[in-house]
Amino acid sequence: VCIHRVRSCSSIRFIKSKYVCVFDKSALKFSHQQRLFRTSPVSCGQIVQFKLSDIGEGITEVTVKEWYIKEGDSVSQFDSICEVQSDKASVTITSRYDGIIRKLHYSIDDIAFVGKPLVDIEIDASKGVAPEEDVVETPPMSHEEHTHQEIKGHKTLATPAVRRLAMENNIKLSEIVGTGKDNRILKEDILNYLAKQTGAILPPSPKAEIVPPVRKTEAAPAAPKDKARRIPVPVSRPIAFSGKDKTEPVTGFQKAMVKTMSAALKIPHFGYSDEIDLTELVQLREELKPLAEIRGVKLSFMPFFIKAASLGLLQYPILNASLDENCQNVTYKASHNIGVAMDTEQGLIVPNVKNVQVCSVFDIAVELNRLQSLGSAGQLGTSDLTGGTFTLSNIGTIGGTYAKPVILPPEVAIGALGKIQVLPRFNGKGEVFKAQIMNVSWSADHRIIDGATMARFSNLWKSYLENPASMLLDLK
């Protein structure tokens, strides 16, 4: 037996058959069983390190909140890789390659750094690798914007919520035919596709029809409201006493709050408080609430508070300004981007409603509904959380009447709204009546705002809310 070359890993390869004279299997003895077969060269894939690119806003690190893939999964371009959270907002990182995930460099709640690898992706070596940045970032868009995906040569339109629904059900958007405007993929398209795959029968989607409001005489009697005093219910979490101290790093929105509040301590705060009689506004909201629900919008008191504040800022623009670090220049903001403090599982966040000065009360309600839904899901984008010029904090939804709000730099004023209470008050005839009373607490930057200006603004804001019909004269 003459063997030119023997490769004894998992097979024996004979390079040239002319070197083989006589072959006897029993003549070869190995410590482990060998298989004799022909092999052909196989091209291995190229491993690419998928790095976290610069997100902007001076952010150098983020927290990994959720992985949408695992090792061994196949991904395509624009598929969601993970969701990360900075001290500004949450963003979704998407792939720019077609390949197979080979390694995740971080676990959930780990800190990922800009410029460092997130995952390793094995791609086809014949396709090559683009030398540009390895990460495509897609923050949540506003209600008028949509995420564009280039898949298989055509453009796909879908909102982040629809993309998330498709991802959770392992559906590629390129396989869906959109029925919305410009072939936009809607939620119903995803559900109908799932129904065809599973054989389920889905109820028809409701059509947006204008339904006339029901008259009070025809309406069914409403169930009596429970006016009993609400008793705080403790959070149903198991209490574990370990007996040991626990140290956790300050991350995410807490880190942003540390920076913001540290800067706020440099501002001399001026406080002013008053009470507002919302009796007429409560009645007006009860009349408008069913109309808003017909349009699919939840109408709270906050849109009225925000619009009244914007009307007041038109008369007192100094409250919608900012002061530079050297206290040499005051910038009067043209847009009324009024922030609303929200308590979420991630912490305190303050998204803002843009351009309130040109919005109706209903427009503000629609935008608030969008911000609240995104805030609850932790999907607010950077654009939603930046650019604020004035802030209202509705602490009354949790409890309490008065507060001492802290200004959010570079803003110069903020208001805290207490809970609405039914209290006895006197009318012009000296008669006692039930009044819906809410307390408000203002804080202003005393370097450029004096007490008289703050009081006059508060009185104007108060007059709009106590006489809602007067807002009609100034609405645009």
Order of alpha helices (4+ residues) and beta strands (2+ residues): beta-beta-beta-beta-beta-beta-beta-beta-beta-beta-beta-alpha-alpha-alpha-beta-alpha-alpha-beta-beta-beta-beta-beta-beta-alpha-alpha-beta-beta-beta-alpha
